[in-house]
Amino acid sequence: MDAGRLPEGWEARAVRFGDELAWRPADARRLIEELRDAGYAVLGLEIWTPAGTAPRVWGWSEYEVRYDGDWRRFVKENVPTTTTTGT
C-alpha cells in the first residue's frame, strides 16, 4: 500500500527503510484493524528489525485465506490470521 493512502497519522508512527514501513506489534495490530474497518485486506506481514541500512527479516506470514467473491468476509477473515501469524 502506498504510504500516502494510510489512515492519518500512521506514516508518521512508522519506522522507514526505503519504501518499507514498520510498526511496533501493538501499533501494527491497531493499524490492521483500522485498515479492515476501511475495507482493506491485509494479505501478510513480515517481522523485521533495523539492521544498518536495511531491515533484517526474521520471518513472514505463510497463510492463505481464499477469496470466494465476498469481499467483506475476505477482509474480515484475514485480520485474525494476520494478527496471530508470527507476532
N, CA, C and O atoms as a GROMACS GRO file, in nm:
protein
  348
    1MET      N    1   0.084  -0.117   0.000
    1MET     CA    2   0.000   0.000   0.000
    1MET      C    3   0.089   0.124   0.000
    1MET      O    4   0.188   0.130   0.073
    2ASP      N    5   0.054   0.218  -0.080
    2ASP     CA    6   0.123   0.346  -0.084
    2ASP      C    7   0.104   0.415   0.051
    2ASP      O    8  -0.008   0.428   0.099
    3ALA      N    9   0.213   0.459   0.111
    3ALA     CA   10   0.206   0.522   0.244
    3ALA      C   11   0.110   0.640   0.246
    3ALA      O   12   0.051   0.667   0.350
    4GLY      N   13   0.094   0.709   0.135
    4GLY     CA   14   0.003   0.822   0.128
    4GLY      C   15  -0.143   0.782   0.143
    4GLY      O   16  -0.228   0.868   0.165
    5ARG      N   17  -0.173   0.654   0.132
    5ARG     CA   18  -0.310   0.606   0.145
    5ARG      C   19  -0.339   0.549   0.284
    5ARG      O   20  -0.451   0.504   0.310
    6LEU      N   21  -0.242   0.550   0.372
    6LEU     CA   22  -0.262   0.501   0.508
    6LEU      C   23  -0.355   0.595   0.583
    6LEU      O   24  -0.361   0.715   0.553
    7PRO      N   25  -0.429   0.542   0.682
    7PRO     CA   26  -0.508   0.632   0.766
    7PRO      C   27  -0.418   0.738   0.829
    7PRO      O   28  -0.300   0.715   0.852
    8GLU      N   29  -0.475   0.852   0.855
    8GLU     CA   30  -0.399   0.967   0.905
    8GLU      C   31  -0.318   0.933   1.030
    8GLU      O   32  -0.368   0.869   1.123
    9GLY      N   33  -0.193   0.977   1.030
    9GLY     CA   34  -0.105   0.962   1.145
    9GLY      C   35  -0.019   0.837   1.145
    9GLY      O   36   0.079   0.830   1.219
   10TRP      N   37  -0.053   0.738   1.065
   10TRP     CA   38   0.020   0.611   1.069
   10TRP      C   39   0.157   0.617   1.003
   10TRP      O   40   0.250   0.552   1.050
   11GLU      N   41   0.171   0.693   0.898
   11GLU     CA   42   0.303   0.703   0.834
   11GLU      C   43   0.403   0.766   0.930
   11GLU      O   44   0.518   0.723   0.937
   12ALA      N   45   0.360   0.866   1.005
   12ALA     CA   46   0.450   0.934   1.100
   12ALA      C   47   0.492   0.842   1.214
   12ALA      O   48   0.598   0.863   1.273
   13ARG      N   49   0.412   0.741   1.247
   13ARG     CA   50   0.444   0.649   1.357
   13ARG      C   51   0.535   0.534   1.311
   13ARG      O   52   0.584   0.457   1.393
   14ALA      N   53   0.557   0.523   1.182
   14ALA     CA   54   0.631   0.410   1.127
   14ALA      C   55   0.782   0.432   1.131
   14ALA      O   56   0.829   0.546   1.135
   15VAL      N   57   0.855   0.322   1.131
   15VAL     CA   58   0.998   0.321   1.105
   15VAL      C   59   1.011   0.293   0.956
   15VAL      O   60   0.947   0.201   0.905
   16ARG      N   61   1.091   0.371   0.887
   16ARG     CA   62   1.100   0.358   0.741
   16ARG      C   63   1.240   0.314   0.700
   16ARG      O   64   1.341   0.367   0.747
   17PHE      N   65   1.243   0.216   0.609
   17PHE     CA   66   1.365   0.176   0.540
   17PHE      C   67   1.332   0.175   0.392
   17PHE      O   68   1.267   0.083   0.343
   18GLY      N   69   1.377   0.277   0.319
   18GLY     CA   70   1.342   0.286   0.178
   18GLY      C   71   1.192   0.296   0.162
   18GLY      O   72   1.129   0.385   0.217
   19ASP      N   73   1.134   0.204   0.086
   19ASP     CA   74   0.989   0.202   0.065
   19ASP      C   75   0.915   0.118   0.169
   19ASP      O   76   0.793   0.108   0.164
   20GLU      N   77   0.988   0.058   0.261
   20GLU     CA   78   0.927  -0.030   0.362
   20GLU      C   79   0.892   0.048   0.488
   20GLU      O   80   0.971   0.130   0.535
   21LEU      N   81   0.774   0.021   0.542
   21LEU     CA   82   0.731   0.082   0.667
   21LEU      C   83   0.708  -0.028   0.770
   21LEU      O   84   0.665  -0.138   0.735
   22ALA      N   85   0.736   0.002   0.896
   22ALA     CA   86   0.714  -0.096   1.002
   22ALA      C   87   0.662  -0.026   1.126
   22ALA      O   88   0.687   0.093   1.148
   23TRP      N   89   0.589  -0.103   1.209
   23TRP     CA   90   0.533  -0.052   1.333
   23TRP      C   91   0.560  -0.150   1.444
   23TRP      O   92   0.581  -0.269   1.418
   24ARG      N   93   0.560  -0.103   1.566
   24ARG     CA   94   0.569  -0.192   1.683
   24ARG      C   95   0.447  -0.284   1.679
   24ARG      O   96   0.343  -0.247   1.624
   25PRO      N   97   0.458  -0.404   1.737
   25PRO     CA   98   0.348  -0.502   1.727
   25PRO      C   99   0.210  -0.449   1.767
   25PRO      O  100   0.113  -0.473   1.696
   26ALA      N  101   0.200  -0.378   1.879
   26ALA     CA  102   0.068  -0.329   1.922
   26ALA      C  103   0.012  -0.228   1.822
   26ALA      O  104  -0.107  -0.229   1.792
   27ASP      N  105   0.099  -0.141   1.771
   27ASP     CA  106   0.055  -0.045   1.669
   27ASP      C  107   0.015  -0.116   1.540
   27ASP      O  108  -0.083  -0.079   1.477
   28ALA      N  109   0.092  -0.217   1.502
   28ALA     CA  110   0.060  -0.292   1.380
   28ALA      C  111  -0.078  -0.354   1.390
   28ALA      O  112  -0.155  -0.351   1.293
   29ARG      N  113  -0.111  -0.411   1.504
   29ARG     CA  114  -0.246  -0.468   1.523
   29ARG      C  115  -0.354  -0.362   1.506
   29ARG      O  116  -0.455  -0.385   1.439
   30ARG      N  117  -0.333  -0.246   1.568
   30ARG     CA  118  -0.433  -0.139   1.556
   30ARG      C  119  -0.445  -0.091   1.412
   30ARG      O  120  -0.556  -0.065   1.365
   31LEU      N  121  -0.333  -0.080   1.342
   31LEU     CA  122  -0.337  -0.038   1.202
   31LEU      C  123  -0.411  -0.141   1.118
   31LEU      O  124  -0.492  -0.104   1.034
   32ILE      N  125  -0.384  -0.268   1.139
   32ILE     CA  126  -0.453  -0.374   1.064
   32ILE      C  127  -0.604  -0.365   1.087
   32ILE      O  128  -0.682  -0.381   0.994
   33GLU      N  129  -0.644  -0.339   1.211
   33GLU     CA  130  -0.787  -0.325   1.242
   33GLU      C  131  -0.847  -0.203   1.173
   33GLU      O  132  -0.959  -0.208   1.123
   34GLU      N  133  -0.773  -0.092   1.171
   34GLU     CA  134  -0.822   0.028   1.100
   34GLU      C  135  -0.834   0.003   0.951
   34GLU      O  136  -0.931   0.045   0.888
   35LEU      N  137  -0.736  -0.067   0.895
   35LEU     CA  138  -0.743  -0.098   0.752
   35LEU      C  139  -0.863  -0.188   0.723
   35LEU      O  140  -0.933  -0.169   0.624
   36ARG      N  141  -0.886  -0.287   0.811
   36ARG     CA  142  -1.004  -0.373   0.796
   36ARG      C  143  -1.131  -0.289   0.796
   36ARG      O  144  -1.217  -0.306   0.710
   37ASP      N  145  -1.142  -0.198   0.892
   37ASP     CA  146  -1.262  -0.116   0.902
   37ASP      C  147  -1.283  -0.028   0.780
   37ASP      O  148  -1.395   0.011   0.748
   38ALA      N  149  -1.172   0.004   0.710
   38ALA     CA  150  -1.180   0.085   0.588
   38ALA      C  151  -1.199  -0.001   0.463
   38ALA      O  152  -1.208   0.051   0.352
   39GLY      N  153  -1.206  -0.134   0.482
   39GLY     CA  154  -1.232  -0.223   0.369
   39GLY      C  155  -1.110  -0.277   0.298
   39GLY      O  156  -1.121  -0.331   0.188
   40TYR      N  157  -0.992  -0.265   0.360
   40TYR     CA  158  -0.869  -0.318   0.301
   40TYR      C  159  -0.841  -0.456   0.358
   40TYR      O  160  -0.861  -0.480   0.477
   41ALA      N  161  -0.794  -0.547   0.274
   41ALA     CA  162  -0.749  -0.679   0.319
   41ALA      C  163  -0.598  -0.676   0.336
   41ALA      O  164  -0.526  -0.634   0.245
   42VAL      N  165  -0.551  -0.720   0.450
   42VAL     CA  166  -0.408  -0.732   0.475
   42VAL      C  167  -0.370  -0.875   0.438
   42VAL      O  168  -0.421  -0.971   0.496
   43LEU      N  169  -0.282  -0.890   0.342
   43LEU     CA  170  -0.252  -1.021   0.285
   43LEU      C  171  -0.130  -1.088   0.346
   43LEU      O  172  -0.097  -1.200   0.308
   44GLY      N  173  -0.064  -1.022   0.437
   44GLY     CA  174   0.052  -1.083   0.501
   44GLY      C  175   0.134  -0.979   0.572
   44GLY      O  176   0.107  -0.859   0.566
   45LEU      N  177   0.236  -1.027   0.642
   45LEU     CA  178   0.325  -0.937   0.713
   45LEU      C  179   0.462  -0.999   0.722
   45LEU      O  180   0.482  -1.119   0.700
   46GLU      N  181   0.557  -0.913   0.754
   46GLU     CA  182   0.695  -0.957   0.779
   46GLU      C  183   0.735  -0.909   0.918
   46GLU      O  184   0.689  -0.805   0.965
   47ILE      N  185   0.821  -0.985   0.981
   47ILE     CA  186   0.879  -0.943   1.108
   47ILE      C  187   1.024  -0.908   1.081
   47ILE      O  188   1.102  -0.992   1.036
   48TRP      N  189   1.060  -0.782   1.107
   48TRP     CA  190   1.197  -0.741   1.086
   48TRP      C  191   1.238  -0.637   1.187
   48TRP      O  192   1.156  -0.573   1.252
   49THR      N  193   1.369  -0.624   1.199
   49THR     CA  194   1.428  -0.525   1.288
   49THR      C  195   1.527  -0.441   1.209
   49THR      O  196   1.582  -0.488   1.109
   50PRO      N  197   1.551  -0.318   1.252
   50PRO     CA  198   1.651  -0.236   1.185
   50PRO      C  199   1.789  -0.301   1.196
   50PRO      O  200   1.828  -0.352   1.302
   51ALA      N  201   1.862  -0.298   1.087
   51ALA     CA  202   1.998  -0.356   1.086
   51ALA      C  203   2.084  -0.276   0.989
   51ALA      O  204   2.102  -0.316   0.874
   52GLY      N  205   2.135  -0.166   1.036
   52GLY     CA  206   2.218  -0.083   0.949
   52GLY      C  207   2.133  -0.009   0.847
   52GLY      O  208   2.040   0.064   0.883
   53THR      N  209   2.166  -0.027   0.720
   53THR     CA  210   2.096   0.046   0.614
   53THR      C  211   1.978  -0.032   0.556
   53THR      O  212   1.912   0.018   0.465
   54ALA      N  213   1.952  -0.150   0.605
   54ALA     CA  214   1.841  -0.231   0.554
   54ALA      C  215   1.780  -0.311   0.670
   54ALA      O  216   1.847  -0.337   0.769
   55PRO      N  217   1.654  -0.349   0.656
   55PRO     CA  218   1.594  -0.427   0.764
   55PRO      C  219   1.645  -0.572   0.763
   55PRO      O  220   1.678  -0.627   0.658
   56ARG      N  221   1.651  -0.632   0.881
   56ARG     CA  222   1.682  -0.775   0.892
   56ARG      C  223   1.548  -0.847   0.906
   56ARG      O  224   1.475  -0.825   1.003
   57VAL      N  225   1.518  -0.933   0.812
   57VAL     CA  226   1.390  -1.005   0.812
   57VAL      C  227   1.404  -1.132   0.895
   57VAL      O  228   1.493  -1.214   0.870
   58TRP      N  229   1.316  -1.147   0.994
   58TRP     CA  230   1.317  -1.262   1.084
   58TRP      C  231   1.214  -1.366   1.043
   58TRP      O  232   1.228  -1.484   1.077
   59GLY      N  233   1.115  -1.325   0.972
   59GLY     CA  234   1.011  -1.418   0.931
   59GLY      C  235   0.899  -1.344   0.860
   59GLY      O  236   0.895  -1.221   0.858
   60TRP      N  237   0.809  -1.420   0.803
   60TRP     CA  238   0.696  -1.363   0.731
   60TRP      C  239   0.579  -1.459   0.741
   60TRP      O  240   0.594  -1.576   0.774
   61SER      N  241   0.462  -1.406   0.712
   61SER     CA  242   0.342  -1.487   0.722
   61SER      C  243   0.335  -1.587   0.607
   61SER      O  244   0.376  -1.558   0.494
   62GLU      N  245   0.284  -1.702   0.638
   62GLU     CA  246   0.265  -1.806   0.538
   62GLU      C  247   0.126  -1.865   0.557
   62GLU      O  248   0.111  -1.973   0.614
   63TYR      N  249   0.028  -1.796   0.510
   63TYR     CA  250  -0.109  -1.842   0.520
   63TYR      C  251  -0.184  -1.799   0.395
   63TYR      O  252  -0.135  -1.718   0.317
   64GLU      N  253  -0.300  -1.854   0.378
   64GLU     CA  254  -0.382  -1.816   0.264
   64GLU      C  255  -0.528  -1.819   0.306
   64GLU      O  256  -0.578  -1.920   0.356
   65VAL      N  257  -0.596  -1.709   0.284
   65VAL     CA  258  -0.740  -1.705   0.300
   65VAL      C  259  -0.795  -1.694   0.159
   65VAL      O  260  -0.768  -1.597   0.088
   66ARG      N  261  -0.872  -1.791   0.120
   66ARG     CA  262  -0.924  -1.793  -0.017
   66ARG      C  263  -1.036  -1.691  -0.034
   66ARG      O  264  -1.122  -1.674   0.052
   67TYR      N  265  -1.032  -1.624  -0.147
   67TYR     CA  266  -1.136  -1.527  -0.182
   67TYR      C  267  -1.246  -1.600  -0.256
   67TYR      O  268  -1.223  -1.660  -0.361
   68ASP      N  269  -1.367  -1.595  -0.201
   68ASP     CA  270  -1.480  -1.666  -0.262
   68ASP      C  271  -1.580  -1.573  -0.328
   68ASP      O  272  -1.690  -1.615  -0.365
   69GLY      N  273  -1.542  -1.446  -0.344
   69GLY     CA  274  -1.631  -1.350  -0.407
   69GLY      C  275  -1.699  -1.256  -0.309
   69GLY      O  276  -1.761  -1.158  -0.350
   70ASP      N  277  -1.687  -1.284  -0.178
   70ASP     CA  278  -1.745  -1.197  -0.075
   70ASP      C  279  -1.632  -1.114  -0.015
   70ASP      O  280  -1.563  -1.160   0.076
   71TRP      N  281  -1.614  -0.992  -0.065
   71TRP     CA  282  -1.501  -0.909  -0.023
   71TRP      C  283  -1.503  -0.880   0.126
   71TRP      O  284  -1.399  -0.888   0.192
   72ARG      N  285  -1.619  -0.846   0.182
   72ARG     CA  286  -1.624  -0.813   0.325
   72ARG      C  287  -1.582  -0.931   0.411
   72ARG      O  288  -1.511  -0.913   0.509
   73ARG      N  289  -1.624  -1.049   0.375
   73ARG     CA  290  -1.584  -1.168   0.452
   73ARG      C  291  -1.434  -1.192   0.436
   73ARG      O  292  -1.366  -1.224   0.534
   74PHE      N  293  -1.381  -1.176   0.315
   74PHE     CA  294  -1.238  -1.192   0.289
   74PHE      C  295  -1.157  -1.097   0.377
   74PHE      O  296  -1.060  -1.140   0.440
   75VAL      N  297  -1.195  -0.969   0.382
   75VAL     CA  298  -1.126  -0.870   0.463
   75VAL      C  299  -1.131  -0.911   0.610
   75VAL      O  300  -1.029  -0.910   0.679
   76LYS      N  301  -1.250  -0.947   0.657
   76LYS     CA  302  -1.268  -0.985   0.798
   76LYS      C  303  -1.188  -1.109   0.835
   76LYS      O  304  -1.128  -1.112   0.942
   77GLU      N  305  -1.184  -1.210   0.749
   77GLU     CA  306  -1.115  -1.334   0.780
   77GLU      C  307  -0.963  -1.320   0.777
   77GLU      O  308  -0.893  -1.400   0.839
   78ASN      N  309  -0.911  -1.222   0.706
   78ASN     CA  310  -0.766  -1.200   0.703
   78ASN      C  311  -0.712  -1.140   0.832
   78ASN      O  312  -0.596  -1.164   0.866
   79VAL      N  313  -0.791  -1.065   0.905
   79VAL     CA  314  -0.741  -0.997   1.024
   79VAL      C  315  -0.694  -1.095   1.132
   79VAL      O  316  -0.580  -1.083   1.177
   80PRO      N  317  -0.777  -1.191   1.176
   80PRO     CA  318  -0.725  -1.280   1.282
   80PRO      C  319  -0.607  -1.364   1.235
   80PRO      O  320  -0.519  -1.396   1.315
   81THR      N  321  -0.604  -1.399   1.108
   81THR     CA  322  -0.493  -1.476   1.055
   81THR      C  323  -0.366  -1.392   1.056
   81THR      O  324  -0.260  -1.441   1.095
   82THR      N  325  -0.376  -1.269   1.013
   82THR     CA  326  -0.260  -1.179   1.009
   82THR      C  327  -0.208  -1.149   1.148
   82THR      O  328  -0.087  -1.149   1.170
   83THR      N  329  -0.296  -1.122   1.242
   83THR     CA  330  -0.253  -1.078   1.376
   83THR      C  331  -0.207  -1.193   1.465
   83THR      O  332  -0.156  -1.168   1.574
   84THR      N  333  -0.225  -1.317   1.422
   84THR     CA  334  -0.174  -1.430   1.501
   84THR      C  335  -0.061  -1.502   1.431
   84THR      O  336  -0.008  -1.598   1.485
   85THR      N  337  -0.023  -1.456   1.313
   85THR     CA  338   0.086  -1.520   1.238
   85THR      C  339   0.215  -1.447   1.262
   85THR      O  340   0.232  -1.333   1.218
   86GLY      N  341   0.306  -1.510   1.333
   86GLY     CA  342   0.440  -1.454   1.350
   86GLY      C  343   0.450  -1.341   1.449
   86GLY      O  344   0.557  -1.282   1.462
   87THR      N  345   0.342  -1.308   1.519
   87THR     CA  346   0.352  -1.198   1.616
   87THR      C  347   0.328  -1.247   1.755
   87THR      O  348   0.332  -1.169   1.850
   0.00000   0.00000   0.00000
